[in-house]
Amino acid sequence: MKKIVLTYGLISAVLFSGVMALSWSAMNAESSYRGAEYIGFSSMFVALSVIFFAILKHRNNLGGTISFGKAFMVGFWISLIVTLAYVSTWMTMTSIKPEMMDKFFEMQHTHIMAKDLPEAELNAKLADAKEMKVKYVNSAGYRIVATMIEIFPIALLITLISSLILSKKKNPNEQVVLD
């Protein structure tokens, strides 16, 4: 299991972090932020689909059967590897290009202002966005947790679905044929 988790976890991490780094390096305007978001979330699902194939490989290595728990653990560990790679890449990218986060928060402010909201609700949303920016800029712990929350729940959902689909117990009526 360790070899499968490490192999597939690193494949997924390299895929996702590589696409993320490429899309970030190409960003320079608001329109490219939206494009980068679509590319980012699309690459997240592609990279996390590796979880399915890792569980399938492990099931095949076990003779075609795997319990839900074992399948889930394979996916869980891969999810953790990808999440740590994502957080590391994000922290590196925002350190290299800190102006990108300023542009992101400006874009967020513009989108809030463009909404047709009652003044009290608009002010509350702007205050929330400002509070988030202050926390994000001033606390590495907050940045790490906020970044983990973007990917880890999705990875666990894919793990859960893959585990449900691929878990297969040995049929007690199945006869073993020895050659």
N, C-alpha and C positions, 0 to 999 in steps of 0.2 A: 504494500500500500504506500509506503514512504516514497518509493521511486516514482510511482504514478502521480502522487500528489505533487512532488517536487517538479517532475517533468512537465505535467500539464499546468501546474500553477505558474511556472516560469514562462511557458509558452503564452498563457493568457496575460500575464503581467507585461511581457515584452510587447505583445500585440497592442494592448490597451495603452500602455505608457508611450509607446512609439507614436501611435496615431495622435494621442493627446499632445505630445511635444511638437509634432509637425503642425497640427492645427493651431496651436498657440503661437508658433513662430510665424505663421502666416497672417495672424490677426493684426489689423491696424485701423479698422473703422468699425462703426456700430454694426453695419450690415454683416461684417465678418464675424462678429460676436455671435449673432444668431446662427450663422452657418456653422461656426465652431461648436455651438451647443448641439445642433443636429448631428454633426459628425461625431461629437463626443458620446452622446447617448447611443447612437447607432453602433459605434465601435465598442461601447460597454456591453451591449447585448451580444455582439459577435464574439468578443473576448470571453464573456461569461458562458457562452454556449459550449466552451471547452469543458466545462464541468460535466455536461451530459456525456461527452465522449470519454472523459476520464472514468466516470462511474461505469460506463459500458465496458471499457477496457478491463477494469478491475473485476467486474462480474464475469467476463470471459476468462480471466486468469483464475477465477475461483471455480471454474467448471460450469459456468452458465447460470449460477444461482448467486444471489446476494440478498442479505436482509436489508430492510429499510434503514436500520441503524448504521450498518456498515456503509451503505451507499451515501447516507446523509453525512457521515464523517468524512468521506473522501471529498465531497462537495464543500463541506464546512472548511476544511483545511485549505483547499484551493481558494475559496472565498477570502480567507484571511490573507493568503499570500498576495492575491490581486489587490485587496484593499490596502495592504501596506505599501505595495508598489505604487498604487494610485496616490496615496497620501504623500509618499516620498517625491513622486514626480510633481505633484501640485505644489508642494512646499518649495521645491527647487525652482519651478517655473515662476512662482510669485516672488522668489528672492532675486532671480535674474531680471525679471521684468516687473518691478513693483508698480509701475505706472499702469499696467494692465488692470490691476484691481481698482485703481482710481477711476479708470474709464468705465469699468464694470459698474461701480457704485453710481457714477454720473448717469449711466444708461438706465439703471434701476430707478433713479430719481426722476428722470425724464418720463419713463413709462408710468410711474405713479401719478405724476402731474397730468399726463394726457388722459387719464381716466376721468369720467364724468361722475365724480363722487361728491356727496355732501361735504361741506368744509370740515366738519368735525372728524369724519371718517378719513378724509384726505390727510388732515394733520396727524391723525393717529398713525396712519401708514407711513408717512414721512418720518415721524418720530421713531417708529419701529426700525425703519431702514437706517436711520442715523445711529441708533443704538447698536444695531448689528454691525455697522461699519466700525464703530469705536471698539467693540469687542473683538472684531476680526483683526483689526490693525494692532491692537495692544496685547493680544493674548495668543501665543502660539498654541496653547492647549485648546482654546476655543476653535482656532483654525483647523487643528487636527481633528477634533470631534466633528465639526461641521462638515469637513471633507469626507470623513468616514461614513457619515450618515447618508451621503449622496450615493454611495456604491454598495455598502455592506448589506442593507436590507434587500436590495435587488438581487445581489449574489445569493443571499439566503433563500429568496423566493425561487430562483432558478434551481438551487440545490434541492429544495423541497419538491418542486415539480419533477425534476429529473429523478430523484429518489423514489417518488411514487410510481413513476412510469417504469423505471428499470428494476425495482426490487422484485425479486422472483425467488420464491422458496422452492426447495427441492420437492418434487412430487413424490409422496410416499409410495404410490402405486407404480412408479417408474422402475423398471427392472434394469439393473446394471448388466451389461453384456461384456464379458471378459474375452478377449481374443487369445 
